[in-house]
Amino acid sequence: MAFATAELLQTLQNLPRPDSYLVAYSGGLDSHVLLHAMASLRDTLNRPLRAIHLHHGLQAQADQWQSHCEAVCNDLEVPLLSENLSLQTVAGESVEALAREARYRAIAEKMQSNEMLLTAQHRDDQAETLLLQLLRGAGVDGLAGMPSCRPWQQGWLARPLLGHSREELRIYATDNGLSWVEDPSNEDQRFDRNYLRHSVMPLIQARWPSAGMTLARSAAHLATVSRELSDMASQDLAACDMGHDCLSVSTLLRLPPARRLRTLREWVRRHAKPLPDQTRLVEIDRSVLQASAEASPKVVWPGAMVRRYRDQLWLLPEHENAAPSASIHWPDQDMLVLPGGSRLLRVPALQGLPASWWQEHRVEVRWRSEDARCQPRGRKGTRSFKKLCQELGIPPWQRDHVPLIYKDDCLVAVADYCLCGDTEITDVPTYRLKWQSHSSKTTA
C-alpha cells in the first residue's frame, strides 16, 4: 500500500483525538515525510501542529541539520521547538540508548496536556525491532515490538507510519520534492540495528521479499497476546492487592507459576520501577514467595527490591532513606512534605482530628521513640509502638519512617493507620489523615 496523506488521515482517525499534535522531527527522510503529510492534513484535522528538533551535538553536521529543520518548518508554517541536548557518555554505555532516553526526556518536558507526540518509525523499523528482540531472548512483551499508540506523559505517543515501508516513504518524498539530511551514523554497522538493516535484512528479503511485512505482522500478533496477558495480570493483581502498596503472598501462590511471574512484572511496571529480569523474577518466586511466613527474605536488583513480611510482599526502592529524627511542626495547611519525600495530607471527614488543633498551632510530627504509646480509638488499653505495629502489620523496616502525630505532647495518630485515645471529639470540622509514603497507599 503506497503512502499517501489519505492513508495517514485514516490511521489518525482510528487513534484517540488529541487537542494538538507534536511531530518529532530529526530532519531525516522518515520524519520529513511525516511532518509534510501532517502539514497537508492540518486544516482537515483542525488541530494545532508543532514540531520539535533535538540537537544531540554528536555529529559535526548537527548545526546544519538544525538550520535545515528550521528552514523546512518555516516553509511549512509549522512552529518548531529546538532543544540542545548535553549528552555525557559513559564507557561501556550505549550511546544510542543514551541519546534515545535524552530525546524522550526533553520531549516530555515540552509536551502539552492532551497532546499527541508523533514519531516516524515505520514497518521496516518494526521488523528490525522484532529480530533484535529475538536475538536478545526477549519475552512476549519485547517481541510485541513498538505499539502504534499508547498513553504517554499528559497525552499519547503514536507511530502512525508503522503500516508503511521505508521504500514507500521514499517514493512519497521524491514525488513531493522533499529534501532531507542523512545521518552518517546510520551506516555504522558497529550498531546492531544498522548491521541488521544493511547486512542481514537484504539477505532475508532476497529470499523472502515480503519479510518486512510478515515480521511486522508477527509483532502485531504478539502485541495482541501481550495485551491479553496484561489484562489477565491486572485481574490477578487486583485479587492479590492488600492495600498499603503490598500484595498477598498466599493469593499469589494460588496462581499458576507463569501467571504469578506475569503478575509480579505487572506490579513492578505499574509502580514505574525498573523491571527485574527473568532470573530475578524466578528468585522472587522461589526465595521470597515460597519462604516460610516467619522469614524476612528480600531480592534486590538495580533500582528496586522486594521484601516479605508475614503474608505481605512489598515493593521498595533499592536503597532505603535514612530514618528522620527531628520533629516537625505541622502548620495550618493541608499537606506536609516529610523528610525523604513522603507526604502527610489532611482530608475533611466526619470523624478525625479537630481542625482547631492546627489553627492553634498544636500539631507536631515525630518519629519512633521508646516511650511512644497509643490507645487505638475505640479499643481498650494502651500499646507500645512495637506492639501496635505488630497488630497493624507494619513491617519492621518501615517502622522508623512512620509519622507519629502529636497534639501538644500527646500521641493522637499513627500516620493513617489509627487514631489514638478514646476521648470523643466534638469539635467540627475534623480531618482524617492520609500518608503518601508509597504510590498506592490506602487510608484508615
N, C-alpha and C positions, 0 to 999 in steps of 0.2 A: 504494500500500500504506500503510494507516494506521499511525502509530507506536504501538506497544504494548510493554510490558515483555517480552513473549514474543519479539518481533522482536529486541529488544536482546540478550536471552539467547542467541538463536540466533547472532547476529553474534559475540558474545564467545566462544562455544564453538568458533568456527572460527578463533580467534586463539590465539597462544601462551598458556599457562597461567601467570600470574604468581603470586607469593606474596602480593601485595596490589595494590589499586587506589588511584590518586590522581586525583581529578577537579579539573580547572582550573575554578574557579567564580568568575565575574565578578559574578553577581547578575542577569544578563540572562536573557531568555527561554530561549535555547538551552541554556545551561549549567545553568539551574534544572531544565529537563526532564531533562537527563542525570543530574544529581545525584539528583533524586527517583526516577527509574527505577532507578538503581543502588542506592539505599537499599532499594527494594522487592525487589531481587534479592539483597540481601546474604546472607540465610540460604541461598538456593539456590546461590549462588556459593561460599559457605563460605570467603570470603577477607576480610581486614580492608579497610575502606574509609575513606579520608581525603579531605579537600577542601583546596584551597589557594586563597586570595584574595590578589590583588596590588593594593595601593593605590598608584596612579600619582601621585595628587595633581595631575592635570591638569585636573580638573573641580571646581567648587565643592561638588558633592554627594558627593565621594569619601568623606568621613567617614560620611555617611548610608548609602552603598552598603555600606561595611564593616559597619556596625551591622546592616543588613538581612541580609547574608550570615551573620553570627554568629547572628542570631535563627533563620534558616532551618535552619542546621546544628544548632543546639540542639534544634529541634523534631524533626528527623530523626535525632537522636542520632549525628551524623557529626562526628568530630573535625575542627576547622578550623585550618589554619595561615594566619596573616595576615602578609604581608610588605609593608613600606613601601618603595617604590622612589624613589630620588632621581635624577630624570632631568635631565640638563644638556643642553639643546637647543643646537644649533649652527646658525647662519644657513645656509640652503640645504639642511640635512639634513632628511629626512623624519621628522616626529615619530612617525608611525605605525610606521615601521620601527624607530626608536629604542626605542619602547615595547615592540614585539614582542621585540626582542633582549633587552631588560632582563627581560621576563617569563620567557623561557625560561632565561636565565642564573640568575635567582632560583630557579626551579623545580628546575633541575639540582642546585642546592646542597642541596635538601631531598629529592631522590629517594633511595629506599632500594634496596638490592640486589634485583634480580629483581622490581621493581615496574613496573606499567604505568600511565603517565600517560594519562588520557582527556581529550580536548578535544572541543568541541561543534560543530565545523564540520559543515555539512550539505550536501545536494545543490545547493542554490542557491549556496552559497559556492563549491562546486567549479566550477559553470558560470561564475560571475563570474571565478574564477581563470583558467580557460581563455581567456576573452575578453581579460582583461588581458595574459596572456602572448602571445596572438596579436598584440595591438596593440604589444607591445614587441619583436616579432620573435624570440621565443624559439625554441629548437630542440626536439627531441623530449622531452628531459628536462623542460624547463619546461612544455611542453604536456601532459605527463602529469598535471599538477595535484598535488593533495595525496594521498599514499599513505594507504591505510586503516590500515596498521600498518607500523612499521619499528623496528629496534633503535635505542635511544637511551639515552645515559648507561649506567647499570647495568641497564637493563631495556628497556622499549619505549615508544613513543609511538603511540597508537591514536586513530582518529577513527571511532567506531562509528555515528555518525549520518549518514554520507555517503550512505546509501541513502534518506534521507527529506528531504522538502522543509521549508522554513520554515513553510509553512501546516500541514502535518501535525503539527509540533511545537507550533504554537499551539493546535490543536484538543486535543491531549493536555493542555496546560497549562490550558486552560479547563475541560475535563471534570474535571480533578483539583483545581480551585480554587486553582491556584498563583498567586502574586503575584511580580512581578519588577520590576527597575528598568530605566529607559530612559535610555540614554546619548545626550544631545543631539548629540554629535559625529557620531553615526551618520547624522544628517540633513544634515550639512555636505557639500554637493556639490563643494566645492573638492577633496575627496579623490577620486581616480579610482574607487575601488571604490564609494563612495557614489553617484557620478554614474551609474555603470553600473547600480547597484541601483535607483535611483529614477527615472532618466530614460530609460535605454536598454532595460533588460530588460522594463519594461512594454510598450514598443512592440513588441519582438520577440515577447513572449508573446501580444500581441493578435493577431498574425498566425499565430504558431506556438505554440499553447497548451502543448505539451509540450517547449518549447525547453530548459527547465532539465534535464529528464531526458535528452534526446538529447545535449546538450552534455556532461553528466557522463558519458554512455556513451562519447562520443568520447574524453574524457580517460582513461577506463579502457582503451580500445583502445590509446591512445598509451602508457599505462603498461606494457602488455604488451610493446610494441615496445621501449620503453626498457629493460626488464629483459633482453630477449633481446640487445640491443646491448651491455648491460653485461656479460652472460655472455661474449659474444664478445670484448669488450675485456679481460676477465680472462684469457682463454686467450692472447690476443696479448701481454698484459703479462707473463705467466709465461714465454713464449718469448723475450721481449726482456730479461728480468731478468739482470743481470750480478752481482748482489750489491752490497754496499757502497753501496746506495741509488742505483744508476745503471742506465741502460738501454743496450742495444747499438744504436748508430746504424745499423749495417749491417742488423741484423734489422728494425728499424723501417722502413727504406727498402724492404724487400721486401714490405711490406704495401701494399694499395691506399690511395690518399690519404685517402679517407673513414675507413677503419678506422684509419689511422695517427693522424689527429686525435682520433678517439674514444679510442684507447689513451692518448694524451697526457693527455686530460681525466681519464680514469680514474686515471692515475698521480698526477696532482696532487690529485685528490679523496681518494685513499687516504692521502695524507700530510697531510690537513687544511690544505692551503694554499688561499688564495683562488683560485678558478678563473679562468683567463685567458679573455677574450672571444674571439670567432671571429677577429678581426683579429690578436690576439696569437698564436693557435694557428697561423694561416697564416704569420705571420712566423717562428715557431719552425721550421716545416716548411721554409720557403724559405731563410732566412738562417743557420740553425743546422744542421739535419739535412743539408742539401744543400751545405753549405760543404765546402771541401777538408779533408782529415784534418789538415793542418798548421795550420789556422786555429784560433783560440780565440774563437769568437763567443759572444754571450750575448743573451738577451732578458729585459727586466725589466718587471714590472707590479706594482701595489700589493700588497705582502705576500710576493712571491716572485720568483725568477728562475731561468732555466735556463742552464747553461753546458755547453760541449763540450770534451772533452779526448780526442784520438785518436778511438777508437770509442765513447767513453763520453759519455752525456748525463746531466747531474747536475741535480737539483732542490735549490735553495738558498734561504735567507732573502733578502729583498730587500737587506738591509744586513748585511754581514759584521761579526762581532765583532772587536775588536782582538786581535791575537795576544798570548797570555800571554808573560811573560818570566821572572818569578821562579820558582825551583824550589820543589817541594812535597814534603814528607816524606810517605810513604805508611805510615801506622801499620798495625798488625796487624788489619786489617778487610777485609771482602770487597768493599766499594765505596768509591771515592774520587770525590767530585764535583770537577770541574775548573773553572777559570775559563771563563765562557761557558755553563756548564750541561751540558757533556758529562760522561760518567761512565766511569771505568775499573772493571772488575769482575775479580775472580779466581775461577776456577771449578776445582774439583778435577779433575785429569787424570792420566793415567799418565806423560805426558811434558810437562814445562813448567819453571817456575821453582820452586826449593825453598821450602817454607813456612818453613823456618828463617830465610831471609833477612828475612822480615817480623818474625819473633819476635825477631830480633837487631837490629831497627830499622836495617836497612841498605839499605832500598829508597827511592828518590827518583825523582820525576818531573821531567823537564826538557823544554825545547823546542829547536828547531833552533839549531844553532851551527855555525860554520865548521869546527870541528875534530872534529865528530861522525863516527865511522866505525864500520862494522858488518861483521862476517863472518857472513853468514847461516848458521845452523846446518845442517850437512850439505853445505856448499859451500866451495870453496877461495877464498882471497883476500879482503881487506877492500875495502870500497867506501865512498866518501864518501856523505854523506846524500843529496846531489843525485842521484848516480848510482844509489843504491839506490831512490830514489823513481821514477826513470825506469824501472828494471827492474820495480818493483812496480805501475807505472801509477798512482801517486798524483798527482793533478792539482796544478799549481803553486800554486793559491790555497789548497789545503788543507795544504800542507807546513809552514807556520809554526804550525799548530794540532795537528799530530800529536804525541801524547805519547811521549816517549822514556823508557824505564825504565832506571834506573841502579842497580847494586849497588855501593856504595862509589863510586868514580869510573869504573866500567866500564859501558859501554853493553851491556845484556843483552837488550833487546827494543825493537822499533819498534812501538808500540801492539800491535794483534793481527795485524799484517802478517807479522812474522817474529821469531824469536829470534836473538840474536847470540852468536857464539862456538862453538867446536867441542868444548868440554870436555864429557865425558859426565857427566850429572847422576845421582848415585847416591842422593841424599837422597830420602826419602819422608816425608810426602806432597809432591806438587808441584801447581802451579796453571798452567792456561793463562789467557790474558788475553782480555778482551772490551772493546772500546772502543765505547761507545754515543755516537757523535757524531751519528748520524742515526737515524731511526726503524727502519730495516731493515738495519742494518749486519751483515754476516756476520762470522764469526770465523775465525781462522787457527790 
